């Protein structure tokens, strides 16, 4: 999991993945973006994630 974070790194990347997921209507990418965002929040890297997550 930590490798994924260092690979993708930031919420900005999660947001980009999420935008791609929406564009291609891809559930796998959507899950990846959500997972990364949750993981990043857990790590305390960025708590201002509300604008990236569609509820």
C-alpha positions as CSV (number, residue, x, y, z in Angstrom):
1,X,0.0,0.0,0.0
2,X,2.7,2.4,0.9
3,X,4.3,1.8,-2.5
4,X,1.1,2.9,-4.2
5,X,1.2,6.1,-2.2
6,X,4.8,6.9,-3.1
7,X,3.9,6.0,-6.7
8,X,0.9,8.2,-7.0
9,X,1.7,10.4,-4.1
10,X,-0.9,13.1,-3.8
11,X,-4.6,13.8,-3.7
12,X,-4.0,15.7,-7.0
13,X,-3.1,12.4,-8.6
14,X,-6.2,10.7,-7.0
15,X,-8.3,13.5,-8.4
16,X,-6.8,12.9,-11.9
17,X,-7.4,9.2,-11.7
18,X,-11.0,9.9,-10.6
19,X,-11.5,12.2,-13.5
20,X,-10.2,9.5,-15.9
21,X,-12.5,7.0,-14.2
22,X,-15.5,9.3,-14.8
23,X,-14.5,10.0,-18.4
24,X,-14.3,6.3,-19.2
25,X,-16.9,5.2,-16.7
26,X,-14.3,2.8,-15.3
27,X,-15.2,1.3,-11.9
28,X,-11.7,-0.1,-11.4
29,X,-10.1,3.3,-11.7
30,X,-12.8,4.8,-9.5
31,X,-12.1,2.3,-6.8
32,X,-8.3,2.9,-7.1
33,X,-8.8,6.7,-6.8
34,X,-11.1,6.2,-3.7
35,X,-8.6,3.8,-2.2
36,X,-5.7,6.1,-2.7
37,X,-7.6,9.1,-1.3
38,X,-8.7,7.1,1.8
39,X,-5.1,5.9,2.3
40,X,-3.7,9.4,1.9
41,X,-6.1,10.7,4.4
42,X,-5.2,7.9,6.8
43,X,-1.5,8.8,6.4
44,X,-2.5,12.4,7.2
45,X,-1.0,13.9,4.1
46,X,-4.0,16.0,3.2
47,X,-7.2,16.2,5.1
48,X,-8.9,18.6,2.7
49,X,-10.3,15.8,0.5
50,X,-13.9,16.7,0.4
51,X,-13.6,18.4,-3.0
52,X,-12.1,15.2,-4.5
53,X,-14.6,12.7,-3.3
54,X,-18.1,12.4,-4.8
55,X,-20.5,11.3,-2.2
